[in-house]
Amino acid sequence: MARPEKDPKKDYLFRAVLSLESIEDCYHFFEDLCTIKELDDMAKRMWGARMLADNKVYTEITEATGLSTATISRINRCLKYGQDGYSSVLERLKEEDTASPEEEDHA
């Protein structure tokens, strides 16, 4: 898959994200940075990636998230052939999920 070109503006954005210290910080930052739809779309993609990693089928993912099969297919390609961005984050979150099962209630 093609990688986005690195530039100082993206570096600055990523440094900003890395500076966030809590879920509340994330809500404040991303609500300022993104439209409600953009934020919802990113959240749905992340949830779709989680469901794909849990071996859910496209129809289940579409019903649970509202994602199109084209978007689910793109996420699946990223999981299989991408830069391991989804995979590494999902692995970290899986470790956190086992440490804090109450997070599931917020899904």
Secondary structure, DSSP 8 states (H G I E B T S, - for coil): -------HHHHHHHHHHHH--SHHHHHHHHHHHS-HHHHHHHHHHHHHHHHHHTT--HHHHHHHH---HHHHHHHHHHHHHS-SHHHHHHHHHHHHHHH-GGGGGG-
